Amino acid sequence: MPGFLPYGRQTIDDDDIAAVAEALRSDYLTTGPRVDAFEAAFAERVGAKHAVACSNGTAALHMATIALGVGPGDVCIVPAITFLATANCVRFQGGDVIFADVDPLTGLMTQATLAEALDQAGGAVRAVLPVHLAGRQCDMPAIKMLADEAGAAVVEDACHALGSVADFGQAGDCAYSAMAGFSFHPVKTIATGEGGMVTTNDAELAAKLRLARSHGMVREGMSEPWAYEQRMLGYNYRLPDLNCALGLSQLHKLDAFVERRRMLASRYDELLRPMNAVSVITTEGRPGFHLYVALIDFEAAGVSRAEVMARLAEQGVGSQVHYIPVQTQPYYRDRYGDQHLPGAAAWYERCLSLPLYPGMADDDPGRVVEALSKALS
Ligand SMILES: *Cc1c(COP(=O)(O)O)cnc(C)c1O
């Protein structure tokens, strides 16, 4: 019996372990030279001027809303299909969220759904936070143009998109945004345990991100050797040297990880395309494929998603749903009332994430698709 295939997992080799062991033997467990090295390598890799490491992807997005100065009364637009953190980072600062609908065939915020949300806002919008779901990049030139017209900043939630390339650029290069946030949770493209990063091309924003990461505190340039000065309200969102050692080692393998994800995803595309009730998502550009999502018409197949997931699990295949529309969560419903977003509802009804990670064997997509066709019949 072959092993269980989770929907995602990290790929850790001996050289990753050696890099962490070396950090453990060094003088630094928290902030040390590996933080700077990881940030510099990351900025270089995604093509941004600055990168600020932090404790997780949620902290990355929160630091971005702090750096923008989002506060009570500010409205920000977030797509309905995302992880909770994209909306929560606005609420952390006391801002309010307007949920944009998504394209039912990609799960992405589009020019049209953003235009609708801007209309709904009616007045000033502080920021727009597009999410590159599954590693597919939103149409950033179009989103940036609408955001500019509305006087809103753009913050990319690029947690799914490390290594994604589109014709207009690479996720995290911030060519069409003020900042981009990443996560290094074990299911993401590279892993540091917990971990995150914000990239930006704006030195002033980078300085604010660093303040937000460490208590709003500055030590440099003080007249007394013990002195530090708190200039704003900040947090402890630092990423330890240990985790940065792992991040740096993982980053060296990013190209290989993404290549492998693309190969496995195209294998899934081939195998799933002929299946009844299953749609393969059209792919533009070169996504990093954090997830492989199939769209399944469970009604046509005559079996519920819960049943399909249970039948897959019995055959050793993990699956997951990304995501429940955020505006339907009790916290947001209590605050904003019921809101039906048809694109998000259609996506949610049909999406199913299948196992995808670099450590999968060449014939694992075949095994998954065979299990899926059994589960659907
Ligand atoms: C993973 C993820 C986050 C949060 O990252 P953490 O590191 O888990 O805090 C935010 N947004 C999206 C889209 C994610 O997938």
The ligand as a Gaussian input file, in Angstrom:
#p B3LYP/6-31G(d) Opt

LIG

0 1
 C       -0.919000      30.949000       4.019000
 C       -1.643000      32.184000       3.646000
 C       -1.660000      33.321000       4.460000
 C       -1.104000      33.357000       5.843000
 O        0.148000      32.838000       5.988000
 P        0.625000      32.248000       7.406000
 O        2.099000      32.099000       7.211000
 O       -0.074000      30.956000       7.601000
 O        0.287000      33.253000       8.452000
 C       -2.288000      34.451000       3.969000
 N       -2.903000      34.474000       2.780000
 C       -2.933000      33.392000       1.988000
 C       -3.611000      33.469000       0.665000
 C       -2.327000      32.206000       2.404000
 O       -2.399000      31.114000       1.634000

